[in-house]
Amino acid sequence: MGKNNSTIMTLLISFLLALLLWAYATSDGDNMAYSRIEDIPIAITNTNNLDQNDFVVKLSKEKIESIKVYGKGSLVKSMNSQNIHASVDLKDISSEGTYTLNINIKGIPSDVTVVDQSPNVVKVTVDKMGNKDISIPLIKQTGELKKGYSVLSLSSSVDSVHISGPSNSVDKVKAIVGTVDVYNRREDFTSNVNLYAVDENGKKIKDVDLSPKTTSVNVNIGRTKDVDIKVKTKGKSKDGYKITSITPNKTKVTISGPEDVLNSIETVNTEVLDLSDITSSIDKKLNLVLPEGVHVVDSKDTVDVSVAVDRDKQKTIYITSFTFDNLPDGLSAEVIDDKVGVLLSGDNALLNEISEKNLVGSLDLSGLTEGTHSVAIKISTQGLPDGVKIQSVSKNTVSVKITKGQI
């Protein structure tokens, strides 16, 4: 019994193997499979009507991102973006506007099915052709030079760039820009730079054509140096006012230029600040005065200067002491007027230290005889500290009585 079962099992296995061999022999051995194809360029066809009327066409997408196909493995695996062609047909479009059109696919074998496509439609914008010229491209730099060096100038070989494309896009172009890499440079060099269009916010505009598309840029490089800033002034503060401080917002600046010029510079002056007209504290922007060929690195060539002003304090001192000059022999003199008041101005701390002892009035009595005379006063300021000034005197003359002998 066991032997019969074994024989039956052997025959069954042999039958199954034979069945599999027959199925393989009668098929082509090609299993069904899925495949995904990406980045298929979208072409534009039948544009004759638009071209003749000076229209330009813009697609919202320039490629099919992907399609998914199903079919025999040998077929779908051989498919790629080079043997599949995508296009939009503009034969029915003859005027400006935005249209949503189907994307046509060719190159798919008849026994292969497209099961998914992204996208399957595309927006087509038709616009009038626009043209304009922009002079002198803006050349920017990127990268860091060797330490101690700076770009002195960037000059383009192109003076003007012609822009063409959809009029709506051309109208948005505000500048033509190129970027030159100066990384690790320390000597002058020339570089060929690609140009691109930007709008007022600096965003690239891609759907316009430029002529020329590149420019040759000469990069002039020089050394840098840190120097002191000196605020240049003229004049004095008005009577009754005192300038207590002149403070720039920065005391040093980095400059760049030819090495022989930099070697002779230790200080950069500001333009002249006139103090004679300042009667209150102010902030003033002053230009830095730079030699020809020298410029400021990575900052503005100006400095903000704060000028602090105080009004002088005032104090009246009375002259109680007089000296008599050139009094003739045998005569005596005395001042018979009231006190003479002298109005002083200056720093409060200095004024507090001044008393009648600091002021002496001198009277010239040359040629005078007995009697009462009006004599001009000369006030000596030798007893006054620096910064204290005489603002006014209550009277310019005093009455002097001259008599014989001692008073």
Residue pairs with C-beta under 8 A, 6 or more apart in sequence:
30 72
30 73
30 74
31 72
31 73
32 70
32 71
32 72
32 73
33 70
33 71
33 72
33 73
33 76
33 77
34 68
34 69
34 70
34 76
34 115
35 68
35 69
35 76
35 77
35 79
36 66
36 67
36 68
36 69
37 66
37 67
37 69
37 79
37 80
37 81
37 84
38 65
38 66
38 81
39 63
39 64
39 65
39 66
39 81
40 63
40 64
40 67
40 81
40 84
40 85
40 86
41 62
41 63
41 81
41 86
42 59
42 61
42 62
42 63
42 64
42 86
42 87
42 88
42 103
42 122
43 85
43 86
43 87
43 88
44 57
44 59
44 87
44 88
44 90
44 124
45 87
45 88
45 89
45 90
45 91
46 89
46 90
46 91
47 57
47 90
49 90
49 91
49 93
49 94
50 56
50 57
50 90
50 93
50 94
50 126
53 94
54 128
54 129
55 96
55 126
55 127
55 128
55 129
56 126
56 127
56 128
56 129
56 165
56 166
57 90
57 124
57 125
57 126
58 124
58 125
58 127
58 166
58 169
58 207
59 88
59 122
59 123
59 124
59 125
60 122
60 123
60 124
60 125
61 119
61 122
63 86
64 86
64 103
64 105
64 117
64 118
64 119
65 118
65 119
66 116
66 117
66 118
67 84
67 105
67 114
67 116
67 117
67 118
68 114
68 115
68 116
68 117
69 76
69 79
69 108
69 112
69 113
69 114
69 115
70 76
70 112
70 113
70 115
71 109
71 111
71 112
71 113
72 111
72 112
75 109
75 111
75 112
76 112
79 107
79 108
79 109
79 112
83 107
84 105
84 106
84 107
84 108
85 105
85 106
85 107
86 103
86 104
86 105
86 106
87 103
87 104
87 106
88 101
88 102
88 103
88 104
88 122
88 124
89 101
89 104
90 101
90 124
90 126
93 99
93 124
93 126
95 126
96 126
96 127
96 128
97 125
97 126
98 123
98 124
98 125
98 126
99 123
99 124
99 126
100 121
100 122
100 123
100 124
101 121
101 122
101 124
102 120
102 121
103 117
103 119
103 120
103 121
103 122
105 114
105 117
108 114
125 166
127 166
127 167
127 168
127 169
128 166
128 167
129 164
129 165
129 166
129 167
130 163
130 164
130 165
130 166
130 167
130 168
130 169
130 170
130 171
131 162
131 163
131 164
131 170
132 162
132 163
132 170
132 173
133 160
133 161
133 162
133 163
134 160
134 161
134 163
134 173
134 175
134 176
135 159
135 160
135 161
136 156
136 159
136 160
137 156
137 158
137 161
137 175
137 176
137 177
137 178
137 195
137 215
138 175
138 176
138 177
138 178
139 154
139 155
139 156
139 177
139 178
139 179
139 180
139 193
139 215
139 217
140 177
140 178
140 179
140 180
141 151
141 154
141 179
141 180
141 181
141 182
141 219
142 179
142 180
142 181
142 182
142 183
143 181
143 182
143 183
143 184
144 182
144 183
144 184
145 151
145 182
145 183
145 184
145 185
145 186
145 221
146 184
146 185
146 186
148 186
148 223
148 224
149 185
149 186
149 221
149 222
149 223
149 224
149 256
150 221
150 222
150 223
150 224
150 254
150 256
150 297
150 298
151 182
151 219
151 220
151 221
151 256
152 220
152 221
152 222
152 256
152 257
152 293
152 295
153 218
153 219
153 220
154 180
154 217
154 218
154 219
154 220
155 217
155 218
155 220
156 178
156 193
156 215
156 216
156 217
157 215
157 216
157 217
157 218
158 195
158 212
158 215
158 216
161 176
161 195
161 210
161 211
161 212
162 210
162 211
163 170
163 173
163 176
163 197
163 208
163 209
163 210
164 170
164 208
164 209
164 211
165 207
165 208
165 209
166 207
166 208
169 205
169 207
169 208
170 208
172 199
172 200
172 205
173 197
173 198
173 199
173 205
173 208
174 198
174 199
174 200
175 197
175 198
176 195
176 196
176 197
176 198
176 210
177 195
177 196
177 197
177 198
178 193
178 194
178 195
178 196
178 214
178 215
178 217
179 193
180 191
180 193
180 217
180 219
181 191
182 219
182 221
185 219
185 221
186 221
187 221
188 218
188 219
188 220
188 221
189 219
189 221
190 216
190 217
190 218
190 219
191 216
191 217
191 219
192 214
192 215
192 216
192 217
193 214
193 215
193 216
193 217
194 213
194 214
195 210
195 212
195 213
195 214
195 215
196 204
196 205
196 210
197 204
197 205
197 208
197 210
198 204
198 205
199 205
222 256
222 257
222 258
222 259
222 262
223 256
223 257
223 259
223 262
224 254
224 255
224 256
224 262
224 297
225 254
225 255
225 256
225 262
225 265
226 252
226 253
226 254
227 252
227 253
227 255
227 265
227 266
227 267
227 268
228 251
228 252
228 266
228 267
228 268
229 248
229 250
229 251
229 252
229 253
229 267
229 268
229 269
229 270
229 288
229 303
230 267
230 268
230 269
230 270
231 246
231 248
231 269
231 270
231 273
231 286
231 303
231 305
232 269
232 270
232 271
232 272
232 273
232 289
233 246
233 272
233 273
233 274
233 275
234 272
234 273
234 274
234 275
234 276
235 274
235 275
235 276
235 277
236 275
236 276
237 243
237 275
237 276
237 278
237 309
238 276
238 279
239 312
239 345
239 389
239 391
240 311
240 312
240 345
240 391
241 278
241 279
241 309
241 310
241 311
241 312
242 309
242 310
242 311
242 312
242 346
242 347
242 387
243 275
243 278
243 307
243 308
243 309
244 308
244 309
244 310
245 306
245 307
245 308
246 273
246 305
246 306
246 307
246 308
247 305
247 306
247 307
247 308
248 270
248 303
248 304
248 305
248 306
249 303
249 304
249 305
249 306
250 303
253 268
253 288
253 296
253 299
253 303
254 296
254 297
254 298
254 299
255 262
255 265
255 268
255 290
255 294
255 295
255 296
255 297
256 262
256 294
256 295
256 296
256 297
257 291
257 293
257 294
257 295
258 293
258 294
261 291
261 293
261 294
262 294
265 291
265 294
268 288
268 289
268 290
269 288
269 289
270 286
270 287
270 288
270 289
270 303
270 305
271 286
271 287
271 288
271 289
273 284
273 286
273 305
273 307
275 307
278 307
278 309
279 309
280 309
281 306
281 307
281 308
281 309
282 306
282 307
282 309
283 304
283 305
283 306
283 307
284 304
284 305
284 307
285 302
285 303
285 304
285 305
286 302
286 303
286 304
286 305
287 301
287 302
288 296
288 301
288 302
288 303
290 296
290 301
295 301
312 345
312 346
312 347
312 389
313 345
313 346
313 347
313 348
313 351
314 343
314 344
314 345
314 351
314 391
315 343
315 344
315 345
315 351
315 354
316 341
316 342
316 343
316 344
317 341
317 342
317 344
317 354
317 355
317 356
317 358
317 359
318 339
318 340
318 341
318 342
318 356
319 339
319 340
319 342
319 356
319 359
319 360
319 361
319 377
319 379
320 339
320 356
321 356
321 357
321 359
321 360
321 361
322 335
322 360
322 361
322 362
322 363
322 398
323 360
323 361
323 362
323 363
324 333
324 363
324 365
324 400
325 362
325 363
325 364
325 365
325 366
326 364
326 365
326 366
327 333
327 365
327 402
328 365
328 368
328 369
330 404
330 405
331 369
331 370
331 402
331 403
331 404
331 405
332 402
332 403
332 404
332 405
332 406
332 407
333 363
333 365
333 400
333 401
333 402
333 403
333 407
334 400
334 401
334 407
335 363
335 398
335 399
335 400
336 372
336 399
336 400
336 401
337 395
337 398
337 399
340 361
340 377
340 393
340 394
340 395
340 398
341 393
341 394
342 359
342 379
342 390
342 392
342 393
342 394
343 390
343 391
343 392
343 393
343 394
344 351
344 354
344 384
344 388
344 389
344 390
344 391
345 351
345 388
345 389
345 391
346 385
346 387
346 388
346 389
347 387
347 388
350 385
350 387
350 388
351 388
353 385
354 383
354 384
354 385
354 388
357 383
358 383
358 384
359 379
359 380
359 383
359 384
360 379
360 380
360 383
361 377
361 378
361 379
361 380
361 398
362 377
362 378
362 379
362 380
363 375
363 376
363 377
363 378
363 398
363 400
364 375
364 376
364 378
365 373
365 375
365 400
365 402
368 375
368 400
368 402
369 402
370 402
370 403
370 404
371 401
371 402
372 399
372 400
372 401
372 402
373 399
373 400
373 402
374 397
374 398
374 399
374 400
375 397
375 398
375 399
375 400
376 396
376 397
377 393
377 395
377 396
377 397
377 398
379 390
379 393
381 390
384 390
